[in-house]
Amino acid sequence: MITVNICNIVKELLTEKSLDLYDIKLEFGKDVQGNIMLIDEISGSNMRVYKNGVYIEPLQLEQEFLQ
């Protein structure tokens, strides 16, 4: 369920910029109490995003969010 929640948040943020999320890599671990938690950053290099059917390179994706 954690994965679905995170992916929905990322997808909503991308949709606001007219971008489509095709793939994302998330890495999880456990804290000392055994709770599952996201342990990796969420960045353009961890996902494939398209705009109007065209792949957006990670550095270009960053620029999309600055606009």
Secondary structure, DSSP 4 states (H G I P E B T S, - for coil): -HHHHHHHHHHHHHHHTT-EEEEE---EEE-TT--EEE-S---GGGEEEEETTEEE-HHHHHHHHH-
